[in-house]
Every structure is written in C-alpha cells, then in structure tokens.
C-alpha cells in the first residue's frame, strides 16, 4: 500500500454531508494512521467532512470510505 488519499470539504453546521466524492477537495496522502489539519479562524463551528480511499504502489485506487465528520473547534 502506498497510503490513503484524504479528501475534505467544510459545510455549515446542520447541513447534510455531500455523498459525492467530487464535492470534496484532495487534502493529503496519509501514510500514518493519523493526520492533523489546520483550519482558518472563521471555520469554527463548521463541520469537516472527510472521505478516504486506499492507493496501492501501482497507483490503483480502492473504493471510497464511508463519510466521517467532525466539528471544527471555535
């Protein structure tokens, strides 16, 4: 395995999470089990929506993960 692509979008609190991966932007290629993301001060209270997918050393991409969400700290 090369790693996991991590994709992200921010939505307003209470809004439904997008289910189409094209609504998210590429954040990073994770090779460790955790990552850290910095947000702008004005993003506090919004919901961060994440999707990931594995990529092997040949560049082949696996299926998308389920959606994960977390509230951005104020």
N, C-alpha and C positions, 0 to 999 in steps of 0.2 A: 504494500500500500504506500502510495505517495503521501496521502493525507486526506483531509476533509475540506472541501470548499465550504465557507461560511458566508451566507447571504443575509442581508439585513434591510429592513425598512422601519421607519417610525410612523406611528399612527396616533391620532388623538385618543385619549382615554375614552373607553366606551364604544369605540368604533369596531366593526368586525375586522378580523385579520384577513388579509388577502390570502387566497388559496392558490393563486397562480404564481409560480416562481418568477415569472418575468416582471412582477411588480416589485421585486426586491433587487438590491444592488449588491454586487460582489464586495465582501468586506476583507477576507483574508483566506489564505490556505493554512489550515491548522495542522500542525504535526505533533502537538502536545494535547493532552486531554482538556486543557482549559485555555481560554483566551481572555484578554481584557480589552474593553472598548471604551474610549473616552467620548463623551457627548458634550455638546455645547450647553451653556448655562440655560438657554431658553428652551431646551428639550426636556427639562424636568417635568415629571408628571405624565409624559407621553409613554406609549407602550412600544417597546422594541420587539419587532417580530423577526425571528430567525428561522432559516431553513438551511440544512446542510446536505451534502452528498459526498460519498467517498470517491476518490480518484486513484486509480492504480498507477503503477510506474509506466504503463504504456499510454497513459492519458485517457483511458476508458473511464467513463463516469457511471456511477451506480444510481439507483433510484433516489428520489428526494426523500428526506426525512419528514416526519410529522412536524407541524408548526410548533415552535417554542416561543413563549412570550414572557417578557419581564418589564416591570415599570422602571423607567429611568428616574433615578433619585433626584430630588429637587436640590 
